[in-house]
């Protein structure tokens, strides 16, 4: 494993996980909450979330992945709070999503507009 993501650790679970948040993805969100930015220090990055058995998470009823921003990680419960934008009758609004990090199998960082460069199959 490379040092860039797990800081020299030989396995994905580098934290003391007394509550069972022992996955690479949970460690990723734990690091984000500690200001260790896997997404290259660019505050304009969004996250695409891939759920177990579902694929990229799309909350708008299309196949386009929803773009999320990290809000916080609740390590005692393995919960990640993410925000996303929705279009309303009067403009846009920010909504929050609470998801268990153990249900996420992958996360990728993208910039708004990057999705045209790749596919999620």
C-alpha positions as CSV (number, residue, x, y, z in Angstrom):
1,X,0.0,0.0,0.0
2,X,1.2,3.5,-0.8
3,X,1.9,6.1,1.8
4,X,-0.3,8.8,0.2
5,X,-3.6,7.3,1.4
6,X,-2.8,5.3,4.5
7,X,0.3,7.0,5.7
8,X,2.5,3.9,5.7
9,X,0.0,1.6,7.4
10,X,0.0,-2.0,6.2
11,X,-3.8,-2.3,6.3
12,X,-6.8,-0.2,5.8
13,X,-7.9,0.0,9.4
14,X,-5.4,2.3,11.1
15,X,-7.6,3.6,13.8
16,X,-8.8,2.1,17.1
17,X,-12.3,0.9,15.9
18,X,-14.1,-0.1,19.0
19,X,-17.5,0.3,17.2
20,X,-16.7,-1.6,14.1
21,X,-16.0,1.2,11.7
22,X,-13.1,-0.8,10.3
23,X,-13.1,-0.2,6.5
24,X,-10.9,1.7,4.1
25,X,-13.9,4.0,3.3
26,X,-14.6,4.7,7.0
27,X,-10.9,5.5,7.4
28,X,-11.1,7.8,4.4
29,X,-14.0,9.8,6.0
30,X,-12.2,9.8,9.4
31,X,-9.2,11.3,7.7
32,X,-11.3,14.0,6.0
33,X,-12.7,14.9,9.4
34,X,-9.1,15.2,10.6
35,X,-8.3,17.6,7.7
36,X,-6.3,15.0,5.8
37,X,-7.5,15.6,2.3
38,X,-7.3,12.7,-0.1
39,X,-8.8,15.0,-2.8
40,X,-5.7,17.1,-3.1
41,X,-6.5,20.2,-1.0
42,X,-8.9,21.6,-3.6
43,X,-12.1,22.9,-1.8
44,X,-14.0,22.7,-5.1
45,X,-13.9,18.9,-5.1
46,X,-17.1,16.8,-4.9
47,X,-17.5,13.2,-3.9
48,X,-19.2,10.5,-5.9
49,X,-20.4,7.8,-3.5
50,X,-20.7,4.1,-4.6
51,X,-23.0,2.0,-2.4
52,X,-22.8,-1.7,-2.0
53,X,-25.1,-3.5,-4.5
54,X,-26.3,-0.2,-6.0
55,X,-23.4,1.6,-7.7
56,X,-22.9,5.3,-7.8
57,X,-25.5,7.0,-5.7
58,X,-28.0,9.1,-7.7
59,X,-30.7,10.9,-5.7
60,X,-32.3,12.7,-8.7
61,X,-33.9,9.7,-10.4
62,X,-31.4,9.6,-13.2
63,X,-28.2,7.5,-13.8
64,X,-26.1,10.6,-13.2
65,X,-24.3,10.3,-9.8
66,X,-25.2,12.9,-7.2
67,X,-22.2,15.2,-6.3
68,X,-21.7,15.4,-2.6
69,X,-19.6,17.5,-0.2
70,X,-18.3,16.1,3.0
71,X,-19.8,17.7,6.1
72,X,-18.7,15.5,9.0
73,X,-18.0,12.0,10.2
74,X,-19.7,10.6,13.4
75,X,-17.1,8.0,14.4
76,X,-19.1,6.6,17.3
77,X,-21.9,5.5,14.9
78,X,-19.9,5.1,11.7
79,X,-22.1,7.8,10.1
80,X,-21.1,10.2,7.4
81,X,-23.0,13.4,6.8
82,X,-22.8,14.6,3.2
83,X,-24.4,17.6,1.6
84,X,-25.8,18.0,-2.0
85,X,-27.6,20.6,-4.0
86,X,-31.2,20.3,-5.3
87,X,-33.2,22.5,-7.6
88,X,-36.3,23.9,-6.1
89,X,-39.1,26.1,-7.5
90,X,-37.2,29.2,-6.2
91,X,-33.6,28.2,-7.0
92,X,-31.3,25.8,-5.3
93,X,-31.2,24.4,-1.8
94,X,-28.6,22.4,0.1
95,X,-29.8,19.1,1.6
96,X,-27.9,16.7,3.9
97,X,-27.7,12.9,3.7
98,X,-26.7,10.6,6.5
99,X,-25.2,7.3,5.5
100,X,-23.3,4.5,7.3
101,X,-19.7,4.4,6.0
102,X,-19.8,0.6,6.1
103,X,-22.4,0.7,3.3
104,X,-20.1,2.6,1.0
105,X,-17.7,0.5,-1.1
106,X,-16.0,3.4,-3.0
107,X,-15.5,7.1,-3.1
108,X,-14.1,9.2,-5.9
109,X,-13.2,12.9,-5.9
110,X,-14.4,14.9,-8.9
111,X,-14.6,18.5,-9.8
112,X,-17.9,19.8,-11.1
113,X,-18.0,18.9,-14.8
114,X,-15.5,16.0,-14.5
115,X,-18.2,13.3,-14.9
116,X,-18.2,13.6,-18.7
117,X,-14.7,12.3,-18.7
118,X,-15.5,8.9,-17.3
119,X,-18.2,6.3,-16.9
120,X,-19.4,4.5,-13.8
121,X,-20.5,0.9,-14.7
